[in-house]
Amino acid sequence: MDNIFGKQLKELRTEKGYTQRTLAEKLGISPSAVGMYEQGRREPDNEMLSKLCCILETTTDNLLGIEQPKNEEVGCGL
């Protein structure tokens, strides 16, 4: 299984110039927990996902690797 969340998290973290330790401090968790998120060995709960998005200034869709549909694709197609 592809670890899109972990890859996105690491990319956004490094773009902000954060180490795993600095991000962990901002989140109030251990650096190893951040490492496990990035490795796909652990998943954040909804509250932690919200904190990650706030700190990394991104959306949950972006962090989870969900592509936004183009305007033409929005809707049920009826």
C-alpha positions in Angstrom: 0.0 0.0 0.0 1.3 3.5 -0.9 1.9 5.7 2.1 0.6 9.0 0.5 -0.1 10.6 3.9 3.4 9.9 5.1 5.0 11.2 2.0 2.8 14.4 2.0 3.6 14.9 5.7 7.3 14.7 5.2 7.2 16.9 2.2 5.2 19.6 3.9 7.3 19.4 7.1 10.5 19.8 5.2 9.1 22.7 3.1 8.4 24.5 6.4 11.9 23.8 7.6 10.8 21.6 10.5 12.6 18.6 11.8 10.6 15.8 13.2 11.5 17.0 16.6 10.3 20.6 16.0 7.0 19.4 14.5 6.5 17.0 17.4 7.1 19.9 19.9 4.5 22.0 18.2 2.0 19.0 18.2 2.8 18.0 21.8 3.8 14.5 20.8 7.1 12.5 20.6 9.4 12.8 17.6 9.1 9.1 17.1 5.3 9.5 16.6 6.0 11.9 13.8 8.4 9.4 12.3 5.8 6.6 12.6 3.3 8.9 10.8 5.8 9.4 8.0 6.6 5.7 7.7 3.0 4.7 7.7 3.3 2.7 10.9 0.8 4.9 12.7 -2.1 7.2 11.7 -3.2 10.4 13.4 -6.7 10.7 14.9 -9.0 13.5 13.7 -7.8 16.0 16.3 -4.1 15.4 15.4 -4.9 15.6 11.7 -6.5 19.0 12.3 -3.4 20.2 14.3 -1.1 19.0 11.5 -3.1 20.9 8.9 -3.1 24.1 11.0 0.7 23.9 11.7 1.6 23.0 8.1 -0.9 25.5 6.7 -2.6 23.0 4.4 -5.9 21.2 4.0 -6.8 17.7 5.0 -7.4 16.8 1.4 -3.8 17.9 0.5 -2.3 16.1 3.5 -4.2 12.9 2.7 -3.4 13.1 -1.0 -6.9 13.6 -2.2 -7.1 15.2 -5.6 -9.7 17.9 -6.1 -12.0 17.3 -9.0 -12.1 19.8 -11.8 -15.2 22.0 -11.9 -16.6 19.9 -14.8 -16.3 16.8 -12.7 -18.2 18.1 -9.6 -21.6 16.7 -9.1 -23.4 13.4 -9.5 -23.6 13.5 -13.3 -27.4 13.5 -13.5 
